[in-house]
């Protein structure tokens, strides 16, 4: 089965940095989009960054200039380098990918379980 697993969350002080990673594994034929979402308590889930296969990253306005997403297609991974973290960045961060499993003709949505990022002094 196909799985996404995030890692790298934790507690960091304002202005600090954190790097999140996500690995897709299983019977994978190809991956289209890999991206990061986040959801803070009482807030709607929002797209933080996305990378289409072979494309450039796109970012939410709130994180532009501070976050950098990167992708390794061969390793089926996506990362999110977060710098200049602010308290409002506190959220559960989820990895998402559109993946075509082997022997499938279409892409399916997969989600990781999430990793908590807390920005607090």
Secondary structure as UniProt FT lines:
FT   STRAND          3..7
FT   STRAND          10..12
FT   TURN            14..15
FT   STRAND          18..25
FT   STRAND          28..39
FT   TURN            41..42
FT   STRAND          46..51
FT   TURN            53..54
FT   STRAND          58..59
FT   TURN            61..66
FT   STRAND          67..72
FT   TURN            73..76
FT   STRAND          77..82
FT   HELIX           87..89
FT   STRAND          91..101
FT   TURN            102..103
FT   STRAND          108..111
FT   STRAND          115..119
//
